Amino acid sequence: MATAETAIRDAVKAQPDATLQELCERVAQATKIKSDPSMMCRELARLKLPFKKSRSMPASGRRRV
């Protein structure tokens, strides 16, 4: 669905640090398509778009010595 893909890409571009829930809300406002965070996560991965990392996870690229 090109309309949903465009809305997702636009939402990520407008606010790259938005949470999955915020992205779901923005896409729902733009397209009237409801989704949940797990679906949004899968779509971001499919579209090869970045998504906000949880603060509870360690930063990538860091090694413990």
mmJSON file of the N, C-alpha and C atoms, coordinates in Angstrom:
{"data_MODEL":{"atom_site":{
"group_PDB":["ATOM","ATOM","ATOM","ATOM","ATOM","ATOM","ATOM","ATOM","ATOM","ATOM","ATOM","ATOM","ATOM","ATOM","ATOM","ATOM","ATOM","ATOM","ATOM","ATOM","ATOM","ATOM","ATOM","ATOM","ATOM","ATOM","ATOM","ATOM","ATOM","ATOM","ATOM","ATOM","ATOM","ATOM","ATOM","ATOM","ATOM","ATOM","ATOM","ATOM","ATOM","ATOM","ATOM","ATOM","ATOM","ATOM","ATOM","ATOM","ATOM","ATOM","ATOM","ATOM","ATOM","ATOM","ATOM","ATOM","ATOM","ATOM","ATOM","ATOM","ATOM","ATOM","ATOM","ATOM","ATOM","ATOM","ATOM","ATOM","ATOM","ATOM","ATOM","ATOM","ATOM","ATOM","ATOM","ATOM","ATOM","ATOM","ATOM","ATOM","ATOM","ATOM","ATOM","ATOM","ATOM","ATOM","ATOM","ATOM","ATOM","ATOM","ATOM","ATOM","ATOM","ATOM","ATOM","ATOM","ATOM","ATOM","ATOM","ATOM","ATOM","ATOM","ATOM","ATOM","ATOM","ATOM","ATOM","ATOM","ATOM","ATOM","ATOM","ATOM","ATOM","ATOM","ATOM","ATOM","ATOM","ATOM","ATOM","ATOM","ATOM","ATOM","ATOM","ATOM","ATOM","ATOM","ATOM","ATOM","ATOM","ATOM","ATOM","ATOM","ATOM","ATOM","ATOM","ATOM","ATOM","ATOM","ATOM","ATOM","ATOM","ATOM","ATOM","ATOM","ATOM","ATOM","ATOM","ATOM","ATOM","ATOM","ATOM","ATOM","ATOM","ATOM","ATOM","ATOM","ATOM","ATOM","ATOM","ATOM","ATOM","ATOM","ATOM","ATOM","ATOM","ATOM","ATOM","ATOM","ATOM","ATOM","ATOM","ATOM","ATOM","ATOM","ATOM","ATOM","ATOM","ATOM","ATOM","ATOM","ATOM","ATOM","ATOM","ATOM","ATOM","ATOM","ATOM","ATOM","ATOM","ATOM","ATOM","ATOM","ATOM","ATOM","ATOM"],
"id":[1,2,3,4,5,6,7,8,9,10,11,12,13,14,15,16,17,18,19,20,21,22,23,24,25,26,27,28,29,30,31,32,33,34,35,36,37,38,39,40,41,42,43,44,45,46,47,48,49,50,51,52,53,54,55,56,57,58,59,60,61,62,63,64,65,66,67,68,69,70,71,72,73,74,75,76,77,78,79,80,81,82,83,84,85,86,87,88,89,90,91,92,93,94,95,96,97,98,99,100,101,102,103,104,105,106,107,108,109,110,111,112,113,114,115,116,117,118,119,120,121,122,123,124,125,126,127,128,129,130,131,132,133,134,135,136,137,138,139,140,141,142,143,144,145,146,147,148,149,150,151,152,153,154,155,156,157,158,159,160,161,162,163,164,165,166,167,168,169,170,171,172,173,174,175,176,177,178,179,180,181,182,183,184,185,186,187,188,189,190,191,192,193,194,195],
"type_symbol":["N","C","C","N","C","C","N","C","C","N","C","C","N","C","C","N","C","C","N","C","C","N","C","C","N","C","C","N","C","C","N","C","C","N","C","C","N","C","C","N","C","C","N","C","C","N","C","C","N","C","C","N","C","C","N","C","C","N","C","C","N","C","C","N","C","C","N","C","C","N","C","C","N","C","C","N","C","C","N","C","C","N","C","C","N","C","C","N","C","C","N","C","C","N","C","C","N","C","C","N","C","C","N","C","C","N","C","C","N","C","C","N","C","C","N","C","C","N","C","C","N","C","C","N","C","C","N","C","C","N","C","C","N","C","C","N","C","C","N","C","C","N","C","C","N","C","C","N","C","C","N","C","C","N","C","C","N","C","C","N","C","C","N","C","C","N","C","C","N","C","C","N","C","C","N","C","C","N","C","C","N","C","C","N","C","C","N","C","C","N","C","C","N","C","C"],
"label_atom_id":["N","CA","C","N","CA","C","N","CA","C","N","CA","C","N","CA","C","N","CA","C","N","CA","C","N","CA","C","N","CA","C","N","CA","C","N","CA","C","N","CA","C","N","CA","C","N","CA","C","N","CA","C","N","CA","C","N","CA","C","N","CA","C","N","CA","C","N","CA","C","N","CA","C","N","CA","C","N","CA","C","N","CA","C","N","CA","C","N","CA","C","N","CA","C","N","CA","C","N","CA","C","N","CA","C","N","CA","C","N","CA","C","N","CA","C","N","CA","C","N","CA","C","N","CA","C","N","CA","C","N","CA","C","N","CA","C","N","CA","C","N","CA","C","N","CA","C","N","CA","C","N","CA","C","N","CA","C","N","CA","C","N","CA","C","N","CA","C","N","CA","C","N","CA","C","N","CA","C","N","CA","C","N","CA","C","N","CA","C","N","CA","C","N","CA","C","N","CA","C","N","CA","C","N","CA","C","N","CA","C","N","CA","C","N","CA","C","N","CA","C","N","CA","C","N","CA","C"],
"label_alt_id":[null,null,null,null,null,null,null,null,null,null,null,null,null,null,null,null,null,null,null,null,null,null,null,null,null,null,null,null,null,null,null,null,null,null,null,null,null,null,null,null,null,null,null,null,null,null,null,null,null,null,null,null,null,null,null,null,null,null,null,null,null,null,null,null,null,null,null,null,null,null,null,null,null,null,null,null,null,null,null,null,null,null,null,null,null,null,null,null,null,null,null,null,null,null,null,null,null,null,null,null,null,null,null,null,null,null,null,null,null,null,null,null,null,null,null,null,null,null,null,null,null,null,null,null,null,null,null,null,null,null,null,null,null,null,null,null,null,null,null,null,null,null,null,null,null,null,null,null,null,null,null,null,null,null,null,null,null,null,null,null,null,null,null,null,null,null,null,null,null,null,null,null,null,null,null,null,null,null,null,null,null,null,null,null,null,null,null,null,null,null,null,null,null,null,null],
"label_comp_id":["MET","MET","MET","ALA","ALA","ALA","THR","THR","THR","ALA","ALA","ALA","GLU","GLU","GLU","THR","THR","THR","ALA","ALA","ALA","ILE","ILE","ILE","ARG","ARG","ARG","ASP","ASP","ASP","ALA","ALA","ALA","VAL","VAL","VAL","LYS","LYS","LYS","ALA","ALA","ALA","GLN","GLN","GLN","PRO","PRO","PRO","ASP","ASP","ASP","ALA","ALA","ALA","THR","THR","THR","LEU","LEU","LEU","GLN","GLN","GLN","GLU","GLU","GLU","LEU","LEU","LEU","CYS","CYS","CYS","GLU","GLU","GLU","ARG","ARG","ARG","VAL","VAL","VAL","ALA","ALA","ALA","GLN","GLN","GLN","ALA","ALA","ALA","THR","THR","THR","LYS","LYS","LYS","ILE","ILE","ILE","LYS","LYS","LYS","SER","SER","SER","ASP","ASP","ASP","PRO","PRO","PRO","SER","SER","SER","MET","MET","MET","MET","MET","MET","CYS","CYS","CYS","ARG","ARG","ARG","GLU","GLU","GLU","LEU","LEU","LEU","ALA","ALA","ALA","ARG","ARG","ARG","LEU","LEU","LEU","LYS","LYS","LYS","LEU","LEU","LEU","PRO","PRO","PRO","PHE","PHE","PHE","LYS","LYS","LYS","LYS","LYS","LYS","SER","SER","SER","ARG","ARG","ARG","SER","SER","SER","MET","MET","MET","PRO","PRO","PRO","ALA","ALA","ALA","SER","SER","SER","GLY","GLY","GLY","ARG","ARG","ARG","ARG","ARG","ARG","ARG","ARG","ARG","VAL","VAL","VAL"],
"label_asym_id":["A","A","A","A","A","A","A","A","A","A","A","A","A","A","A","A","A","A","A","A","A","A","A","A","A","A","A","A","A","A","A","A","A","A","A","A","A","A","A","A","A","A","A","A","A","A","A","A","A","A","A","A","A","A","A","A","A","A","A","A","A","A","A","A","A","A","A","A","A","A","A","A","A","A","A","A","A","A","A","A","A","A","A","A","A","A","A","A","A","A","A","A","A","A","A","A","A","A","A","A","A","A","A","A","A","A","A","A","A","A","A","A","A","A","A","A","A","A","A","A","A","A","A","A","A","A","A","A","A","A","A","A","A","A","A","A","A","A","A","A","A","A","A","A","A","A","A","A","A","A","A","A","A","A","A","A","A","A","A","A","A","A","A","A","A","A","A","A","A","A","A","A","A","A","A","A","A","A","A","A","A","A","A","A","A","A","A","A","A","A","A","A","A","A","A"],
"label_entity_id":["1","1","1","1","1","1","1","1","1","1","1","1","1","1","1","1","1","1","1","1","1","1","1","1","1","1","1","1","1","1","1","1","1","1","1","1","1","1","1","1","1","1","1","1","1","1","1","1","1","1","1","1","1","1","1","1","1","1","1","1","1","1","1","1","1","1","1","1","1","1","1","1","1","1","1","1","1","1","1","1","1","1","1","1","1","1","1","1","1","1","1","1","1","1","1","1","1","1","1","1","1","1","1","1","1","1","1","1","1","1","1","1","1","1","1","1","1","1","1","1","1","1","1","1","1","1","1","1","1","1","1","1","1","1","1","1","1","1","1","1","1","1","1","1","1","1","1","1","1","1","1","1","1","1","1","1","1","1","1","1","1","1","1","1","1","1","1","1","1","1","1","1","1","1","1","1","1","1","1","1","1","1","1","1","1","1","1","1","1","1","1","1","1","1","1"],
"label_seq_id":[1,1,1,2,2,2,3,3,3,4,4,4,5,5,5,6,6,6,7,7,7,8,8,8,9,9,9,10,10,10,11,11,11,12,12,12,13,13,13,14,14,14,15,15,15,16,16,16,17,17,17,18,18,18,19,19,19,20,20,20,21,21,21,22,22,22,23,23,23,24,24,24,25,25,25,26,26,26,27,27,27,28,28,28,29,29,29,30,30,30,31,31,31,32,32,32,33,33,33,34,34,34,35,35,35,36,36,36,37,37,37,38,38,38,39,39,39,40,40,40,41,41,41,42,42,42,43,43,43,44,44,44,45,45,45,46,46,46,47,47,47,48,48,48,49,49,49,50,50,50,51,51,51,52,52,52,53,53,53,54,54,54,55,55,55,56,56,56,57,57,57,58,58,58,59,59,59,60,60,60,61,61,61,62,62,62,63,63,63,64,64,64,65,65,65],
"pdbx_PDB_ins_code":[null,null,null,null,null,null,null,null,null,null,null,null,null,null,null,null,null,null,null,null,null,null,null,null,null,null,null,null,null,null,null,null,null,null,null,null,null,null,null,null,null,null,null,null,null,null,null,null,null,null,null,null,null,null,null,null,null,null,null,null,null,null,null,null,null,null,null,null,null,null,null,null,null,null,null,null,null,null,null,null,null,null,null,null,null,null,null,null,null,null,null,null,null,null,null,null,null,null,null,null,null,null,null,null,null,null,null,null,null,null,null,null,null,null,null,null,null,null,null,null,null,null,null,null,null,null,null,null,null,null,null,null,null,null,null,null,null,null,null,null,null,null,null,null,null,null,null,null,null,null,null,null,null,null,null,null,null,null,null,null,null,null,null,null,null,null,null,null,null,null,null,null,null,null,null,null,null,null,null,null,null,null,null,null,null,null,null,null,null,null,null,null,null,null,null],
"Cartn_x":[0.85,0.0,0.899,0.986,1.89,1.546,0.272,-0.131,0.398,0.274,0.764,2.29,2.965,4.425,4.881,4.227,4.573,4.344,3.239,2.941,3.973,4.403,5.421,6.736,7.137,8.394,8.349,7.232,7.093,7.14,6.502,6.481,7.882,8.631,10.005,10.892,10.704,11.506,11.208,9.93,9.54,10.037,10.01,10.453,11.154,12.465,13.191,13.278,13.094,13.206,11.845,10.803,9.462,9.416,8.603,8.412,7.513,7.459,6.603,5.141,4.726,3.345,3.049,3.982,3.798,3.705,4.531,4.469,3.118,2.609,1.295,0.221,0.283,-0.709,-0.612,0.604,0.785,0.282,0.585,0.145,-1.376,-1.964,-3.421,-4.097,-3.514,-4.077,-3.98,-2.879,-2.658,-3.443,-3.619,-4.193,-5.479,-5.848,-7.013,-6.797,-5.528,-5.186,-4.634,-5.293,-4.843,-3.811,-2.807,-1.785,-1.331,-0.574,-0.014,1.507,2.198,3.66,4.403,3.923,4.629,4.535,3.378,3.215,4.101,4.158,4.983,6.455,6.876,8.275,8.597,7.699,7.906,7.95,7.077,7.062,8.344,8.823,10.074,11.225,11.258,12.305,12.168,10.942,10.705,11.112,10.854,11.199,12.645,13.351,14.756,14.9,13.957,13.985,14.421,15.102,15.533,14.351,14.474,13.461,14.148,13.463,14.028,14.385,15.583,16.029,15.568,15.351,14.971,16.172,15.924,17.023,17.554,16.795,17.241,18.26,18.398,19.358,20.704,21.79,23.108,23.293,24.113,24.398,25.128,24.807,25.45,26.901,27.739,29.132,30.03,29.48,30.299,30.682,31.902,32.403,32.791,32.502,32.925,34.34,35.112,36.52,36.734],
"Cartn_y":[-1.174,0.0,1.243,1.888,3.017,4.181,4.422,5.536,5.351,4.151,3.871,3.981,3.455,3.538,4.992,5.799,7.214,7.899,7.584,8.181,7.78,6.529,6.062,6.779,6.826,7.51,8.988,9.646,11.058,11.256,10.361,10.476,10.29,9.337,9.111,10.286,10.82,11.964,13.202,13.406,14.58,14.502,13.306,13.15,11.795,11.743,10.477,9.802,10.561,9.955,9.624,9.59,9.255,7.793,7.515,6.134,5.407,4.097,3.318,3.718,3.954,4.363,5.707,6.646,7.952,7.809,6.935,6.703,6.107,5.178,4.588,5.669,6.575,7.644,8.588,8.944,9.849,9.221,7.951,7.261,7.117,6.841,6.727,8.057,9.162,10.474,10.754,10.348,10.646,9.73,8.462,7.485,6.832,7.038,6.376,4.87,4.426,3.018,2.851,2.028,1.802,0.687,0.836,-0.195,-0.225,-1.234,-1.302,-1.249,-1.021,-0.866,-2.055,-3.279,-4.431,-4.432,-4.046,-3.949,-2.846,-1.707,-0.597,-0.999,-1.747,-2.211,-3.074,-3.992,-4.843,-4.023,-3.02,-2.177,-1.352,-0.815,-0.052,-0.937,-2.177,-3.111,-3.44,-3.657,-3.983,-2.837,-1.614,-0.432,0.023,-0.708,-0.403,1.014,1.379,2.675,2.484,3.474,3.35,3.529,2.984,3.222,3.489,4.184,4.614,3.399,3.424,2.336,2.577,1.511,1.598,2.074,2.926,3.405,2.329,1.252,0.183,-0.726,-0.592,-1.417,-0.708,-1.465,-0.836,-0.211,0.796,1.447,0.477,0.543,-0.371,0.061,-0.901,-0.608,-0.482,-0.646,-0.551,-1.935,-2.052,-3.343,-3.237,-4.293,-4.353,-4.871,-4.297,-4.711,-5.519],
"Cartn_z":[0.0,0.0,0.0,-1.127,-1.297,-0.371,-0.109,0.742,2.161,2.705,4.059,4.102,3.093,3.054,3.03,2.221,2.139,3.477,4.13,5.439,6.481,6.454,7.406,7.146,5.879,5.546,5.934,5.68,6.041,7.553,8.306,9.763,10.348,9.819,10.299,9.934,8.738,8.301,9.152,9.484,10.27,11.707,12.286,13.669,13.805,13.519,13.524,14.898,15.97,17.296,17.908,17.097,17.584,18.016,19.022,19.463,18.473,18.585,17.695,17.86,19.096,19.349,18.681,18.775,18.136,16.62,16.052,14.607,14.214,15.017,14.749,14.727,15.688,15.766,14.579,14.18,13.048,11.748,11.544,10.329,10.334,11.487,11.582,11.243,11.676,11.355,9.855,9.251,7.836,6.904,7.3,6.376,6.858,8.115,8.727,8.86,8.783,8.966,10.374,11.173,12.549,12.562,13.422,13.578,15.027,15.364,16.705,16.598,17.722,17.673,17.063,17.303,16.727,15.203,14.683,13.232,12.66,13.365,12.919,12.909,13.909,13.97,12.755,12.412,11.235,9.946,9.841,8.646,8.529,9.65,9.615,9.161,9.649,9.231,7.75,7.286,5.872,4.959,5.41,4.623,4.837,5.691,6.027,6.593,7.477,8.144,9.595,10.158,11.555,12.491,13.687,14.703,16.035,16.902,18.17,19.01,19.561,20.415,21.835,22.533,23.934,24.745,25.706,26.543,27.47,27.633,28.512,27.829,26.522,25.797,25.708,25.719,25.598,24.22,24.159,22.882,21.961,20.69,19.738,19.515,19.24,18.95,20.173,21.336,22.538,23.009,23.448,23.915,25.38,26.081,27.483,27.538,28.394,28.498,29.743],
"occupancy":[1.0,1.0,1.0,1.0,1.0,1.0,1.0,1.0,1.0,1.0,1.0,1.0,1.0,1.0,1.0,1.0,1.0,1.0,1.0,1.0,1.0,1.0,1.0,1.0,1.0,1.0,1.0,1.0,1.0,1.0,1.0,1.0,1.0,1.0,1.0,1.0,1.0,1.0,1.0,1.0,1.0,1.0,1.0,1.0,1.0,1.0,1.0,1.0,1.0,1.0,1.0,1.0,1.0,1.0,1.0,1.0,1.0,1.0,1.0,1.0,1.0,1.0,1.0,1.0,1.0,1.0,1.0,1.0,1.0,1.0,1.0,1.0,1.0,1.0,1.0,1.0,1.0,1.0,1.0,1.0,1.0,1.0,1.0,1.0,1.0,1.0,1.0,1.0,1.0,1.0,1.0,1.0,1.0,1.0,1.0,1.0,1.0,1.0,1.0,1.0,1.0,1.0,1.0,1.0,1.0,1.0,1.0,1.0,1.0,1.0,1.0,1.0,1.0,1.0,1.0,1.0,1.0,1.0,1.0,1.0,1.0,1.0,1.0,1.0,1.0,1.0,1.0,1.0,1.0,1.0,1.0,1.0,1.0,1.0,1.0,1.0,1.0,1.0,1.0,1.0,1.0,1.0,1.0,1.0,1.0,1.0,1.0,1.0,1.0,1.0,1.0,1.0,1.0,1.0,1.0,1.0,1.0,1.0,1.0,1.0,1.0,1.0,1.0,1.0,1.0,1.0,1.0,1.0,1.0,1.0,1.0,1.0,1.0,1.0,1.0,1.0,1.0,1.0,1.0,1.0,1.0,1.0,1.0,1.0,1.0,1.0,1.0,1.0,1.0,1.0,1.0,1.0,1.0,1.0,1.0],
"B_iso_or_equiv":[0.0,0.0,0.0,0.0,0.0,0.0,0.0,0.0,0.0,0.0,0.0,0.0,0.0,0.0,0.0,0.0,0.0,0.0,0.0,0.0,0.0,0.0,0.0,0.0,0.0,0.0,0.0,0.0,0.0,0.0,0.0,0.0,0.0,0.0,0.0,0.0,0.0,0.0,0.0,0.0,0.0,0.0,0.0,0.0,0.0,0.0,0.0,0.0,0.0,0.0,0.0,0.0,0.0,0.0,0.0,0.0,0.0,0.0,0.0,0.0,0.0,0.0,0.0,0.0,0.0,0.0,0.0,0.0,0.0,0.0,0.0,0.0,0.0,0.0,0.0,0.0,0.0,0.0,0.0,0.0,0.0,0.0,0.0,0.0,0.0,0.0,0.0,0.0,0.0,0.0,0.0,0.0,0.0,0.0,0.0,0.0,0.0,0.0,0.0,0.0,0.0,0.0,0.0,0.0,0.0,0.0,0.0,0.0,0.0,0.0,0.0,0.0,0.0,0.0,0.0,0.0,0.0,0.0,0.0,0.0,0.0,0.0,0.0,0.0,0.0,0.0,0.0,0.0,0.0,0.0,0.0,0.0,0.0,0.0,0.0,0.0,0.0,0.0,0.0,0.0,0.0,0.0,0.0,0.0,0.0,0.0,0.0,0.0,0.0,0.0,0.0,0.0,0.0,0.0,0.0,0.0,0.0,0.0,0.0,0.0,0.0,0.0,0.0,0.0,0.0,0.0,0.0,0.0,0.0,0.0,0.0,0.0,0.0,0.0,0.0,0.0,0.0,0.0,0.0,0.0,0.0,0.0,0.0,0.0,0.0,0.0,0.0,0.0,0.0,0.0,0.0,0.0,0.0,0.0,0.0],
"pdbx_formal_charge":[null,null,null,null,null,null,null,null,null,null,null,null,null,null,null,null,null,null,null,null,null,null,null,null,null,null,null,null,null,null,null,null,null,null,null,null,null,null,null,null,null,null,null,null,null,null,null,null,null,null,null,null,null,null,null,null,null,null,null,null,null,null,null,null,null,null,null,null,null,null,null,null,null,null,null,null,null,null,null,null,null,null,null,null,null,null,null,null,null,null,null,null,null,null,null,null,null,null,null,null,null,null,null,null,null,null,null,null,null,null,null,null,null,null,null,null,null,null,null,null,null,null,null,null,null,null,null,null,null,null,null,null,null,null,null,null,null,null,null,null,null,null,null,null,null,null,null,null,null,null,null,null,null,null,null,null,null,null,null,null,null,null,null,null,null,null,null,null,null,null,null,null,null,null,null,null,null,null,null,null,null,null,null,null,null,null,null,null,null,null,null,null,null,null,null],
"auth_seq_id":[1,1,1,2,2,2,3,3,3,4,4,4,5,5,5,6,6,6,7,7,7,8,8,8,9,9,9,10,10,10,11,11,11,12,12,12,13,13,13,14,14,14,15,15,15,16,16,16,17,17,17,18,18,18,19,19,19,20,20,20,21,21,21,22,22,22,23,23,23,24,24,24,25,25,25,26,26,26,27,27,27,28,28,28,29,29,29,30,30,30,31,31,31,32,32,32,33,33,33,34,34,34,35,35,35,36,36,36,37,37,37,38,38,38,39,39,39,40,40,40,41,41,41,42,42,42,43,43,43,44,44,44,45,45,45,46,46,46,47,47,47,48,48,48,49,49,49,50,50,50,51,51,51,52,52,52,53,53,53,54,54,54,55,55,55,56,56,56,57,57,57,58,58,58,59,59,59,60,60,60,61,61,61,62,62,62,63,63,63,64,64,64,65,65,65],
"auth_comp_id":["MET","MET","MET","ALA","ALA","ALA","THR","THR","THR","ALA","ALA","ALA","GLU","GLU","GLU","THR","THR","THR","ALA","ALA","ALA","ILE","ILE","ILE","ARG","ARG","ARG","ASP","ASP","ASP","ALA","ALA","ALA","VAL","VAL","VAL","LYS","LYS","LYS","ALA","ALA","ALA","GLN","GLN","GLN","PRO","PRO","PRO","ASP","ASP","ASP","ALA","ALA","ALA","THR","THR","THR","LEU","LEU","LEU","GLN","GLN","GLN","GLU","GLU","GLU","LEU","LEU","LEU","CYS","CYS","CYS","GLU","GLU","GLU","ARG","ARG","ARG","VAL","VAL","VAL","ALA","ALA","ALA","GLN","GLN","GLN","ALA","ALA","ALA","THR","THR","THR","LYS","LYS","LYS","ILE","ILE","ILE","LYS","LYS","LYS","SER","SER","SER","ASP","ASP","ASP","PRO","PRO","PRO","SER","SER","SER","MET","MET","MET","MET","MET","MET","CYS","CYS","CYS","ARG","ARG","ARG","GLU","GLU","GLU","LEU","LEU","LEU","ALA","ALA","ALA","ARG","ARG","ARG","LEU","LEU","LEU","LYS","LYS","LYS","LEU","LEU","LEU","PRO","PRO","PRO","PHE","PHE","PHE","LYS","LYS","LYS","LYS","LYS","LYS","SER","SER","SER","ARG","ARG","ARG","SER","SER","SER","MET","MET","MET","PRO","PRO","PRO","ALA","ALA","ALA","SER","SER","SER","GLY","GLY","GLY","ARG","ARG","ARG","ARG","ARG","ARG","ARG","ARG","ARG","VAL","VAL","VAL"],
"auth_asym_id":["A","A","A","A","A","A","A","A","A","A","A","A","A","A","A","A","A","A","A","A","A","A","A","A","A","A","A","A","A","A","A","A","A","A","A","A","A","A","A","A","A","A","A","A","A","A","A","A","A","A","A","A","A","A","A","A","A","A","A","A","A","A","A","A","A","A","A","A","A","A","A","A","A","A","A","A","A","A","A","A","A","A","A","A","A","A","A","A","A","A","A","A","A","A","A","A","A","A","A","A","A","A","A","A","A","A","A","A","A","A","A","A","A","A","A","A","A","A","A","A","A","A","A","A","A","A","A","A","A","A","A","A","A","A","A","A","A","A","A","A","A","A","A","A","A","A","A","A","A","A","A","A","A","A","A","A","A","A","A","A","A","A","A","A","A","A","A","A","A","A","A","A","A","A","A","A","A","A","A","A","A","A","A","A","A","A","A","A","A","A","A","A","A","A","A"],
"auth_atom_id":["N","CA","C","N","CA","C","N","CA","C","N","CA","C","N","CA","C","N","CA","C","N","CA","C","N","CA","C","N","CA","C","N","CA","C","N","CA","C","N","CA","C","N","CA","C","N","CA","C","N","CA","C","N","CA","C","N","CA","C","N","CA","C","N","CA","C","N","CA","C","N","CA","C","N","CA","C","N","CA","C","N","CA","C","N","CA","C","N","CA","C","N","CA","C","N","CA","C","N","CA","C","N","CA","C","N","CA","C","N","CA","C","N","CA","C","N","CA","C","N","CA","C","N","CA","C","N","CA","C","N","CA","C","N","CA","C","N","CA","C","N","CA","C","N","CA","C","N","CA","C","N","CA","C","N","CA","C","N","CA","C","N","CA","C","N","CA","C","N","CA","C","N","CA","C","N","CA","C","N","CA","C","N","CA","C","N","CA","C","N","CA","C","N","CA","C","N","CA","C","N","CA","C","N","CA","C","N","CA","C","N","CA","C","N","CA","C","N","CA","C","N","CA","C","N","CA","C"],
"pdbx_PDB_model_num":[1,1,1,1,1,1,1,1,1,1,1,1,1,1,1,1,1,1,1,1,1,1,1,1,1,1,1,1,1,1,1,1,1,1,1,1,1,1,1,1,1,1,1,1,1,1,1,1,1,1,1,1,1,1,1,1,1,1,1,1,1,1,1,1,1,1,1,1,1,1,1,1,1,1,1,1,1,1,1,1,1,1,1,1,1,1,1,1,1,1,1,1,1,1,1,1,1,1,1,1,1,1,1,1,1,1,1,1,1,1,1,1,1,1,1,1,1,1,1,1,1,1,1,1,1,1,1,1,1,1,1,1,1,1,1,1,1,1,1,1,1,1,1,1,1,1,1,1,1,1,1,1,1,1,1,1,1,1,1,1,1,1,1,1,1,1,1,1,1,1,1,1,1,1,1,1,1,1,1,1,1,1,1,1,1,1,1,1,1,1,1,1,1,1,1]
}}}
